[in-house]
Amino acid sequence: MKLSIIIVNWNVKDDLLNCLRSIDKNPPQHEYEVIIVDNASTDNSPQAVREEFPNVHVLENSHNHGFAGANNDGFRASQGQLILFLNPDTIIKPGSLDGLIDFMESNPDVGVCGPKLLFDDGTVQQAVRHFPTFKGALHRHTVFKAFGFFRKAYKEWMMKDFSYSEVADVDQVIGAALMVRREIFDRVGLMDERNFFMYYEEVDLCYRIKQAGWRIVFVPYIEIIHLGGKSSGQVPVKKTIMAMTSLLKYFRKHYGFDASVSFCILFIIAVLLNELAIIFTQTIAFAVGCILLDERTRTRSSKKIKNSLALLARGFCKIVFRR
């Protein structure tokens, strides 16, 4: 079999069905299979898939295995020479699947490729990255951002100046649509589900693949629509906690114990200061909104305060002790 498409689902039934309809409408010319790994959804996703797409293989987990673990479940059940890890909130365009397959077959030294991802309004999604850096992480997640510190490092990490119009070798492509050669997993192992429940699992995988000597390539003439953030958007505070925790685990795994521990101490302090600053400034904004009877300001400030309090109360210990 040429291609296995693996889709991890958690309570996004409508998006998942639309994704499958797009595959059914625009299938590859090669033999392929679609494997859905459902992470204990409560919205009847598996039943809906079986009713509309009886040929799709559905794996139902009794509990949430996380993104890395569920993708590994799907891989173990797959048979394809090429594996496409695909998010459920994507829409396949005509020729996209054959384009990815043809590119991999024409470039045997490429281990991973990713298409141009478009939002539903047609704008280009920033979908390639350099590997994370300490300075970039401090700007993205902590109080340093408020002062503009390490902005350049963050822009370099996010490849803000990258041209999305040319084929290019990159460090990583994001996991929304990630095609990998099956043989690679025999050499570098599967996604690291022990360290990464969600976020940075594809970064870690790309890092290991690149260390093994394979190319990772962005292919702009192949396009897939990616709506973005539907599963993780259901739990915004938990999403932030998982992202920070996974980032710290990535640093510890790849950048050395001593350096990552020193960074972690600074990072945690800077995150704490950032959330306290948000609570302070938004409390003032909330008070002003009350005085001016500005419901929009009160609502927005109240939400930010609650999120910061929740992060400190529910997540800070996780970031500290489970990194």
N, C-alpha and C positions, 0 to 999 in steps of 0.2 A: 504494500500500500504506500502511496506517495505521501499523503498528507493526513495528519491528525490535528483537528481543531479542538482545543481544550478551553472550556469556558467555566469559570468559577462563578457561582451564583449565590447571593444572599439577599432574599426578600426584594428582588427587583424583577418580578415576573413580567410586567409589561415590556420593559426594556429587553429582557431576555428573549421574549417571543418575537419582538421586532427584529432583533439581531438574527435569530434563526430564520425568519422570513427573508431577510436580506441575503443570507447564505443560500437559501433554497432558490431564490430568484437569480442569484449570480454565482452559481457553483463553479468550481474549477473543472477543467476538462479531464484532469487526472482523477484516479480513484482516491476517495477521501472518506473520512469518518468524522463525526462530531460527537464529542464527549462532554456532557454537562456534569459538573461536580457541584452538588447542592450542599451548602454548609448549614444544614438544619434550618431551612427557611420555614416561616410560619404563614406564607401567603399562597400555599398550594402550587408553588412553581413546578415541582416535579410532575404532578398530575397534569397540569396544563400542557407541559412539554410533551408528555406521553400521548395525550389526546390529539394534539395537532401535528406532532412530528414523531410517529411511531418508530422511525428508523434511527432516531437519535439515541445514543447510549446514555442513560441517566444513572449516575451514582449518587446515592443519598447518604450523607454522613449523619450519624445520630447526634453529633455535636459539631460545633464550628471548629474546623481544623485550621482556620486561618488561610490566607491567600497562598502562602508557600506550600503548606501541607496539602491543601486541596489540589493545587496544580500537580504536586507529586503524585497524589492519588490518581489523577487523570492520566499522567504520563505512564504509570505502571499498567494502566488498562489499555494503553494505546498501541498501535502497530505501525504508524507512519514513519517513513524515512525522515520526514520533516515535521516539526511540531510547531504549530501556531498557537501561542498562548494569547487568548483574545478576551477582552473584557465584555461583559454582557451589555454594556451601554454603548456598543459600537454598531455601525451600519456598514456593511460591505458594499462597495460600489462595483459596477461592472468591470471585470478584468483584474480586480485587485488580487485575488487569490492566485490566479495563474501568473500574474506579474511577479509576485513574491517567489513563487516556485521557480519560474524561469531565471530570475536573478540569482538564486542560490545555485541552480544547476550550472549557470554560466560562470560562476565565480567559486570554484572549489575551495579557495583559501578563506572564504567568508564563513564564519561560524554563526553569526547572528545578523539579521537585517530587520529593519523596521521601516514602515511606510510614512508618508506625510499624513499627519492626523489633522483633521479639520473639525472645528466646532460646527454645530448645526446651522449656523449662519454663513458658513463657508470660509470663515477666517482661519488662519493657520494656528495650530496649537504648538507651543514650544515644547518639543518632545524629545530633544536630545540634551545630553548633559556631559560635562566633565565629571570625573569622580569627585565626591565631596571633599571639602577642605575644612580645617578647624576655623579659619577666619570667616569663610563663607557661612558656616553654620551659626557662628556668633551673630552675624548680621541678620540672618533669616529669623532666628528664634528668640533673640534676647534683647535686653535694653540697649545694647550697642547700636541697634538699628535706628533708634530715636535720635542718636547723635551723628548718624551717618558713617560710623566707623565700619571699616571693612566692606564698604559698598562695592569697591572694585573686585574684591575676591568673590563676593556673592555673584556679581554679574558674570565673572569668568566661569564660575561653577555652573550657572544656569545657561551659559553660552548665549547671552543676550544679543550679541552681535552676529550670531550665526546666520548664514544665508540658507534659507530653506528651499532653494531653487536648484541646487547641484548635489549630485551624488558625493558623499563624503564619508571618510572614516571618522568615527567618533568613539568616545569612551563607552557610552551607553545610550540605548534608546529606551524610552519608558515602557513599562510592561503592559500597556493597554493593547498593543498589537506587536508581539515579539515572536519572530520566527527563528527557530534554532534547529541545527542538525541533530538528529537523534544520537549519532555516534559521539557527540561531544559529552553527553551525560555519562558515558562509560569512562571518560577520561577525567572529568572534573567533578563528577557527582551531581546530584539533583539540587533543587533549591534548598537552602539551609532553613528547614522548618524549626530546628531547635532554637536558633537565634532570632528568626524573623517571623513573627505571626502575621504581620502586615506591614508593608513599606520597607524599602531597601533590599527586599529579597532579589529583585531583578538587578539592582545595582551590584550586589554581592556576586550574583551569577555572572554578570558581564565582566566584572573585575577578574574573576577566576578564569573565565574563558579567554580574556585578553592576555592574562599572565601565561596561559598555555600556548599562546602564539597564534591564535585565530584573530581574524579581522572582524570588526563590528561596524556595520555600514548603514547609513541613512539613505533611503531610496525615495527621492521626492516625486518621481513621476507615477508612483503608486499611491493612491489616496484611500483612506478609510475615515469615516466620520466617527468622532468620539465625543459623546455628550459630556462625560466626565463627572466623577465624584458621586454617582448615585448611591452606591452601597455605603461608602464611608460617610457620606453626607447625612446618613440617618443618625450618626453618633458623633457630632462635631467635636465635643471635648475629648471623647475617647480617641478620636482620630488624631488630635494633636498630641495626646499622650503617647500613642503608639508610634507616631512619626518620630518624636524626640527619642523615645526609648530605643527604637530600631537604629536611629542614626548613631547613638552612643555605642551600641553593640557593633555596628559596622566599623567604627573607628577602633574599638578595642580589638576586633578581629584582624584588621589589616594594617593598622598604623603603629602597632607596638603598645605593650602594656603601660610602660612608664609614661609615654607621651599622652596616651589616651586617658590615663587616670588624672594627670595634671590638668588636661583640658576639661575633663568631666567636672572637676571641682569648680573651675571658673564658669563653665557652662551653667551648672545648677544655680550658682549664686546669681548669675546674670539673668536667668529665667525668672527666679524669685523676684528680683528687683523689677523686672519688666512687668510682671503680673501685679505687683503692689502699686507700681506707677499707674497702670491702667485703672485699677480700683480707685486710686486717689483722684485722678483726673476725671474719670467718668462719674464719680460721686458729685464732683463740682458741677459737671455738665447736667446731671440729673436734677440737682437743686435749681440750677438756672432754668431748666425746662419746666420745673414746677412753678417757679415764680412767673414765667412768661406764658404759662399755660400751653406750652409747646409739646403736644402729645408725641410727635415723631421723635424729638430729642430725648424725651423721657424713656420711650420704648427702646430706642437704640442704645442709650446709656445703660439702661437696666439690663439688657441682654449681655452687653460686654462685661458688666460687673458680675453677673451670674456665671458667665463662662470662666472668668478669671478665678472667682471663688471656687468653682467646681474643679478647675485644674489644680489649684493649690490643695483643696481638701481631699480630692479623690486621686489625683494623679501625681502629686509631687513625690510622695513616698515611692511610687512605682518607678518614677524616673530615677530616683536616688538609689533604690535598693535592687531594682531588676534590670539595670543597665547591662 
